[in-house]
C-alpha cells in the first residue's frame, strides 16, 4: 500500500486530491480571483463527507 496523493488541477487551481487508487480524498471549490478558496470537502473511509466553508480572506 502506498500513501501517494494525486492532485487534479483545473488550470492553476487544485480541484481534488485522490489516493493512489483514484479514490477521492478531498475536493475544493474556488471563487473568483486568485487563491479564493470557498470550501473543502473531505471524504472519509466510511463514505461520509465533511464540508468546511471559508469566510473572508484569512
C-alpha positions, 0 to 999 in steps of 0.5 A, a space after each residue: 500500500 502506498 500513501 501517494 496523493 494525486 492532485 487534479 488541477 483545473 488550470 492553476 487551481 487544485 480541484 481534488 486530491 485522490 489516493 493512489 487508487 483514484 479514490 477521492 480524498 478531498 475536493 475544493 471549490 474556488 471563487 473568483 480571483 486568485 487563491 479564493 478558496 470557498 470550501 473543502 470537502 473531505 471524504 472519509 473511509 466510511 463514505 461520509 463527507 465533511 464540508 468546511 466553508 471559508 469566510 473572508 480572506 484569512 
